[in-house]
Amino acid sequence: MQNQSNQSLSFGGLLRWATRPPQAYVVYFLCVVLVGGASFYLGTMKPNRHPGLAPPPASTPAK
């Protein structure tokens, strides 16, 4: 029993726990929500418009 509790505290034990069927569905759902939320948040951010970084205006042709 003592070896089992030490084994579950390691990264491999956590990975083994998270890949079993009931927990795997929850872990997958959380990852989808996190990625979707992050992409929505980043998509709604306004980009900084720096005047020095904009492309130069088009020049008019000489007459």
C-alpha positions as CSV (number, residue, x, y, z in Angstrom):
1,M,0.0,0.0,0.0
2,Q,2.8,2.4,0.8
3,N,4.5,1.8,-2.6
4,Q,1.2,2.6,-4.4
5,S,0.9,6.0,-2.8
6,N,4.5,6.9,-3.6
7,Q,4.0,5.7,-7.2
8,S,0.9,8.0,-7.7
9,L,2.9,11.1,-6.7
10,S,5.3,10.8,-9.6
11,F,4.7,12.2,-13.1
12,G,4.4,8.7,-14.5
13,G,1.7,7.9,-12.0
14,L,-0.2,11.0,-12.8
15,L,0.1,10.3,-16.5
16,R,-1.1,6.8,-16.0
17,W,-4.0,8.1,-14.0
18,A,-4.9,10.7,-16.5
19,T,-4.9,8.2,-19.5
20,R,-7.5,5.8,-18.0
21,P,-10.9,6.0,-19.6
22,P,-13.0,8.1,-17.1
23,Q,-10.3,10.6,-16.4
24,A,-9.1,10.8,-20.0
25,Y,-12.4,12.2,-21.2
26,V,-12.2,14.9,-18.5
27,V,-8.6,15.7,-19.4
28,Y,-9.4,15.9,-23.1
29,F,-12.4,18.1,-22.5
30,L,-10.3,20.5,-20.3
31,C,-7.6,20.7,-23.0
32,V,-10.2,21.5,-25.6
33,V,-11.7,24.2,-23.4
34,L,-8.3,25.7,-22.6
35,V,-7.1,25.8,-26.2
36,G,-10.5,27.2,-27.4
37,G,-10.5,29.8,-24.7
38,A,-7.0,30.8,-25.3
39,S,-7.5,31.1,-29.1
40,F,-10.7,33.1,-28.6
41,Y,-8.9,35.4,-26.1
42,L,-6.0,36.0,-28.4
43,G,-8.3,36.5,-31.4
44,T,-10.1,39.3,-29.6
45,M,-7.0,41.2,-28.6
46,K,-6.4,44.5,-30.5
47,P,-3.0,44.5,-32.2
48,N,-0.8,47.5,-31.3
49,R,-0.5,49.8,-34.3
50,H,2.9,51.4,-34.3
51,P,3.3,54.2,-36.9
52,G,7.0,53.3,-37.4
53,L,6.2,49.7,-38.2
54,A,3.5,50.4,-40.8
55,P,4.5,50.0,-44.5
56,P,5.5,53.2,-46.2
57,P,2.7,55.0,-48.1
58,A,2.5,54.4,-51.8
59,S,4.4,57.2,-53.7
60,T,2.6,59.1,-56.4
61,P,4.1,58.8,-59.9
62,A,6.1,61.9,-61.2
63,K,4.5,63.9,-64.0
